[in-house]
């Protein structure tokens, strides 16, 4: 998976005060939309509001460490695809809740009617807030699909889409 949006925009990929391990020290949520061919069509990282407030005086993490966390996030999300594909045939729900766990981080999933998978790598948070975030992102994706300039399964590079997803993340996550 290529990092298409994870290092841009306001509130972007700040890792905060991440330590040598990968656990609660990384104050980001990683969101990715996976196309029908298991290709990433959109991805973004968000700084968690709660940890951003508590680590305002924290030290900056090097670019190499940020890149390492970005690749680890992509790996974790990609590894959850097998779990999602197993679960999708046993339920008729679009919101699959938490499908996998890695250390203290959870992977929640939302499966669209067109088999687009929305994944969120996060710390333990409110299920209702995550469901609302996924629902809003799904609505944004539907609006993108309605555009005659967007080809399904291609990377979403719209700055407007990115901005709206980030606003939704600030609201719910």
Secondary structure in CASP SS format (residue, H / E / C, confidence):
PFRMAT SS
TARGET T0000
AUTHOR 0000-0000-0000
METHOD secondary structure of the structure
MODEL  1
X C 1.00
X C 1.00
X C 1.00
X C 1.00
X C 1.00
X C 1.00
X C 1.00
X C 1.00
X C 1.00
X C 1.00
X C 1.00
X C 1.00
X C 1.00
X C 1.00
X C 1.00
X C 1.00
X C 1.00
X C 1.00
X C 1.00
X C 1.00
X C 1.00
X C 1.00
X C 1.00
X C 1.00
X C 1.00
X C 1.00
X C 1.00
X E 1.00
X E 1.00
X E 1.00
X E 1.00
X E 1.00
X E 1.00
X E 1.00
X C 1.00
X C 1.00
X C 1.00
X C 1.00
X C 1.00
X E 1.00
X E 1.00
X E 1.00
X E 1.00
X E 1.00
X E 1.00
X E 1.00
X E 1.00
X C 1.00
X H 1.00
X H 1.00
X H 1.00
X H 1.00
X H 1.00
X H 1.00
X C 1.00
X C 1.00
X C 1.00
X C 1.00
X C 1.00
X C 1.00
X C 1.00
X C 1.00
X H 1.00
X H 1.00
X H 1.00
X H 1.00
X H 1.00
X H 1.00
X H 1.00
X H 1.00
X H 1.00
X H 1.00
X H 1.00
X H 1.00
X H 1.00
X H 1.00
X H 1.00
X H 1.00
X H 1.00
X C 1.00
X H 1.00
X H 1.00
X H 1.00
X H 1.00
X H 1.00
X H 1.00
X H 1.00
X H 1.00
X C 1.00
X C 1.00
X C 1.00
X C 1.00
X C 1.00
X C 1.00
X E 1.00
X E 1.00
X E 1.00
X E 1.00
X E 1.00
X E 1.00
X E 1.00
X E 1.00
X C 1.00
X C 1.00
X E 1.00
X E 1.00
X E 1.00
X E 1.00
X E 1.00
X E 1.00
X E 1.00
X C 1.00
X C 1.00
X C 1.00
X C 1.00
X C 1.00
X E 1.00
X E 1.00
X E 1.00
X E 1.00
X E 1.00
X E 1.00
X C 1.00
X C 1.00
X C 1.00
X C 1.00
X H 1.00
X H 1.00
X H 1.00
X H 1.00
X H 1.00
X H 1.00
X H 1.00
X H 1.00
X H 1.00
X H 1.00
X H 1.00
X H 1.00
X H 1.00
X H 1.00
X H 1.00
X H 1.00
X H 1.00
X H 1.00
X H 1.00
X C 1.00
X C 1.00
X C 1.00
X C 1.00
X C 1.00
X C 1.00
X C 1.00
X C 1.00
X C 1.00
X C 1.00
X C 1.00
X C 1.00
X C 1.00
X H 1.00
X H 1.00
X H 1.00
X H 1.00
X H 1.00
X H 1.00
X H 1.00
X H 1.00
X H 1.00
X H 1.00
X H 1.00
X H 1.00
X H 1.00
X H 1.00
X C 1.00
END
